[in-house]
Amino acid sequence: MPEWRWRTFPVFFAFAFGVFLGTWAGVSAGIISQGSDGNTLPMNLLFIFSAVLMGLALSRFLTRWIISRQWVKPRQGRKRSKRR
Protein backbone atom coordinates (compact mmCIF):
# COMPACT_ATOMS: atom_id res chain seq x y z
CA MET A 1 0.00 0.00 0.00
CA PRO A 2 1.18 3.54 -0.61
CA GLU A 3 2.35 5.57 2.34
CA TRP A 4 -0.46 7.13 4.38
CA ARG A 5 -0.07 10.90 4.69
CA TRP A 6 -1.43 11.64 8.14
CA ARG A 7 -0.83 15.35 7.98
CA THR A 8 -3.05 15.98 4.99
CA PHE A 9 -6.04 13.63 4.86
CA PRO A 10 -7.39 13.91 8.43
CA VAL A 11 -7.36 17.69 8.21
CA PHE A 12 -9.16 17.64 4.86
CA PHE A 13 -11.70 15.08 6.07
CA ALA A 14 -12.41 17.05 9.25
CA PHE A 15 -12.83 20.24 7.19
CA ALA A 16 -15.16 18.58 4.67
CA PHE A 17 -17.22 16.93 7.41
CA GLY A 18 -17.42 20.17 9.38
CA VAL A 19 -18.50 22.20 6.34
CA PHE A 20 -21.13 19.59 5.46
CA LEU A 21 -22.59 19.44 8.98
CA GLY A 22 -22.37 23.20 9.41
CA THR A 23 -24.16 23.79 6.13
CA TRP A 24 -26.89 21.33 6.98
CA ALA A 25 -27.39 22.65 10.50
CA GLY A 26 -27.19 26.32 9.49
CA VAL A 27 -29.64 26.06 6.63
CA SER A 28 -32.02 23.97 8.73
CA ALA A 29 -31.92 26.51 11.56
CA GLY A 30 -32.46 29.39 9.12
CA ILE A 31 -35.45 27.76 7.52
CA ILE A 32 -36.98 26.88 10.89
CA SER A 33 -36.51 30.34 12.38
CA GLN A 34 -37.19 32.61 9.39
CA GLY A 35 -38.87 30.51 6.73
CA SER A 36 -37.97 30.58 3.05
CA ASP A 37 -37.82 33.89 1.19
CA GLY A 38 -37.82 32.24 -2.24
CA ASN A 39 -34.14 32.84 -3.06
CA THR A 40 -32.57 29.42 -2.61
CA LEU A 41 -29.62 29.82 -5.01
CA PRO A 42 -26.97 30.60 -2.33
CA MET A 43 -28.21 27.74 -0.18
CA ASN A 44 -28.13 25.30 -3.11
CA LEU A 45 -24.62 26.39 -4.14
CA LEU A 46 -23.37 25.93 -0.60
CA PHE A 47 -24.96 22.48 -0.39
CA ILE A 48 -23.39 21.44 -3.71
CA PHE A 49 -19.97 22.71 -2.64
CA SER A 50 -20.11 20.94 0.72
CA ALA A 51 -21.42 17.72 -0.88
CA VAL A 52 -18.55 17.69 -3.40
CA LEU A 53 -15.99 18.16 -0.62
CA MET A 54 -17.59 15.41 1.44
CA GLY A 55 -17.73 13.10 -1.58
CA LEU A 56 -14.04 13.60 -2.29
CA ALA A 57 -13.15 12.92 1.33
CA LEU A 58 -15.29 9.78 1.52
CA SER A 59 -13.98 8.44 -1.80
CA ARG A 60 -10.39 8.80 -0.58
CA PHE A 61 -11.21 7.12 2.73
CA LEU A 62 -13.14 4.23 1.16
CA THR A 63 -10.46 3.66 -1.49
CA ARG A 64 -7.82 3.28 1.22
CA TRP A 65 -10.12 0.96 3.19
CA ILE A 66 -10.78 -1.27 0.16
CA ILE A 67 -7.05 -1.47 -0.61
CA SER A 68 -6.26 -2.32 3.04
CA ARG A 69 -8.75 -5.22 2.84
CA GLN A 70 -6.94 -6.35 -0.35
CA TRP A 71 -10.16 -6.49 -2.34
CA VAL A 72 -8.36 -4.64 -5.11
CA LYS A 73 -4.69 -4.02 -5.67
CA PRO A 74 -3.29 -0.51 -6.11
CA ARG A 75 -2.25 0.46 -9.61
CA GLN A 76 1.41 0.68 -10.36
CA GLY A 77 2.71 4.04 -11.45
CA ARG A 78 3.17 4.53 -15.17
CA LYS A 79 6.71 4.49 -16.42
CA ARG A 80 7.51 7.27 -18.80
CA SER A 81 9.46 6.34 -21.88
CA LYS A 82 12.13 8.67 -23.13
CA ARG A 83 11.55 9.92 -26.64
CA ARG A 84 14.54 10.96 -28.67
Residue, then its C-alpha position, 0 to 999 in steps of 0.5 A: m500500500p502507498e504511504w499514508r499521509w497523516r498530515t493531509f487527509p485527516v485535516f481535509f476530512a475534518f474540514a469537509f465533514g465540518v462544512f457539510l454538517g455546518t451547512w446542513a445545521g445552518v440552513s435547517a436553523g435558518i429555515i426553521s426560524q425565518g422561513s424561506d424567502g424564495n431565493t434558494l440559489p446561495m443555499n443550493l450552491l453551498f450544499i453542492f460545494s459541501a457535498v462535493l468536498m464530502g464526496l471527495a473525502l469519503s472516496r479517498f477514505l473508502t479507497r484506502w479501506i478497500i485497498s487495506r482489505q486487499w479487495v483490489k490491488p493498487r495500480q502501479g505508477r506509469k513508467r515514462s518512456k524517453r523519446r529521442 
